[in-house]
Amino acid sequence: MDYNTEMPIYLQVIKDLKKKMVQGQLKPGDKMPSNRELAVLYKINQNTAARIYREMETAGYCFTRRGIGTFVVEEQEMFGTIKQEMAEELLKNFMREMKDLGYQKDDIIFQVADYKEEE
């Protein structure tokens, strides 16, 4: 993973893990990597890995069973909420950047409608 210097690493890893949940790579009830495995996987400090799980547990994305491990929440509706939150964040950032370039709402809508994705 390439880290962005504008955002703390632990938040970037949380974002990536949330994306994996939305994409179905981490399913409800799945066991997540241990702190050590997460640290190796993302090339981060083990303390950072522990913080990631604490933050995710506080937010309700996962839960820990002492001596067993950390697991993805089992409520399927949480995944829709995560997806919506991530989409709103992307849209908010996109709109801010487009407005910074001088585009108005109607211009932005036209740009999006006219956009042709490269193959």
C-alpha positions as CSV (number, residue, x, y, z in Angstrom):
1,M,0.0,0.0,0.0
2,D,1.3,3.5,-0.9
3,Y,0.7,5.8,2.0
4,N,-0.4,9.4,1.6
5,T,1.6,11.9,3.8
6,E,-1.5,14.1,4.2
7,M,-3.4,11.5,6.3
8,P,-2.3,9.4,9.3
9,I,-1.3,5.8,8.4
10,Y,-3.7,4.2,10.8
11,L,-6.6,6.1,9.1
12,Q,-5.4,5.0,5.7
13,V,-5.3,1.3,6.8
14,I,-8.8,1.6,8.4
15,K,-10.1,3.0,5.1
16,D,-8.5,0.1,3.2
17,L,-10.0,-2.4,5.6
18,K,-13.4,-0.8,5.3
19,K,-13.1,-0.9,1.5
20,K,-12.3,-4.7,1.7
21,M,-15.5,-5.1,3.8
22,V,-17.6,-3.3,1.2
23,Q,-16.0,-5.3,-1.7
24,G,-16.6,-8.6,0.1
25,Q,-13.0,-9.5,0.7
26,L,-13.8,-9.3,4.4
27,K,-17.2,-10.8,5.1
28,P,-19.4,-10.5,8.2
29,G,-18.0,-12.7,11.0
30,D,-14.7,-13.2,9.2
31,K,-11.6,-13.4,11.4
32,M,-9.3,-10.5,10.8
33,P,-5.5,-10.8,10.8
34,S,-3.8,-10.7,14.2
35,N,-2.0,-7.5,15.2
36,R,1.3,-9.0,14.1
37,E,-0.1,-10.2,10.8
38,L,-1.7,-6.8,10.1
39,A,1.6,-5.1,10.9
40,V,3.4,-7.3,8.4
41,L,0.7,-7.0,5.8
42,Y,0.7,-3.2,5.9
43,K,4.3,-2.7,6.8
44,I,3.4,-0.8,10.0
45,N,4.3,-0.9,13.6
46,Q,2.5,-3.4,15.8
47,N,1.3,-0.6,18.1
48,T,-0.3,1.1,15.0
49,A,-2.0,-2.2,14.2
50,A,-3.4,-2.4,17.7
51,R,-4.6,1.2,17.4
52,I,-6.3,0.4,14.1
53,Y,-8.3,-2.4,15.7
54,R,-9.2,-0.3,18.8
55,E,-10.5,2.5,16.5
56,M,-12.4,0.0,14.3
57,E,-13.9,-1.6,17.3
58,T,-15.0,1.7,18.8
59,A,-16.6,2.6,15.5
60,G,-18.5,-0.7,15.5
61,Y,-16.7,-2.3,12.4
62,C,-15.2,-5.2,14.3
63,F,-15.2,-6.9,17.7
64,T,-12.6,-8.8,19.7
65,R,-13.0,-12.1,21.5
66,R,-10.3,-12.3,24.1
67,G,-7.8,-15.1,23.3
68,I,-9.5,-15.9,20.0
69,G,-9.0,-12.8,17.8
70,T,-10.7,-9.9,16.1
71,F,-13.7,-10.4,13.8
72,V,-15.7,-8.4,11.3
73,V,-19.1,-7.3,12.6
74,E,-21.9,-9.7,11.7
75,E,-24.5,-7.1,10.9
76,Q,-24.9,-7.1,7.1
77,E,-26.5,-3.6,7.1
78,M,-23.3,-2.2,8.5
79,F,-21.7,-2.8,5.1
80,G,-24.2,-0.7,3.3
81,T,-23.6,2.1,5.8
82,I,-19.9,1.9,5.3
83,K,-20.3,2.0,1.5
84,Q,-22.6,5.0,1.8
85,E,-20.2,6.9,4.1
86,M,-17.2,6.2,1.8
87,A,-19.2,7.3,-1.3
88,E,-20.2,10.6,0.5
89,E,-16.6,11.3,1.4
90,L,-15.4,10.7,-2.1
91,L,-18.2,12.9,-3.5
92,K,-17.5,15.7,-1.0
93,N,-13.8,15.7,-1.9
94,F,-14.6,15.6,-5.6
95,M,-17.0,18.5,-5.4
96,R,-14.6,20.6,-3.3
97,E,-11.8,20.0,-5.8
98,M,-14.0,20.8,-8.8
99,K,-15.3,24.0,-7.2
100,D,-11.7,25.0,-6.4
101,L,-11.1,24.7,-10.2
102,G,-13.9,27.1,-10.8
103,Y,-16.7,24.7,-11.8
104,Q,-20.3,25.3,-10.8
105,K,-22.7,22.5,-10.0
106,D,-24.3,22.4,-13.5
107,D,-20.8,22.3,-15.1
108,I,-19.8,19.4,-12.8
109,I,-22.9,17.4,-13.6
110,F,-22.2,18.0,-17.4
111,Q,-18.5,16.9,-16.9
112,V,-19.6,13.7,-15.1
113,A,-22.3,12.9,-17.7
114,D,-19.9,13.5,-20.5
115,Y,-17.0,11.5,-19.0
116,K,-15.9,8.5,-20.9
117,E,-13.8,6.0,-18.9
118,E,-10.7,4.9,-20.7
119,E,-10.4,1.1,-21.3
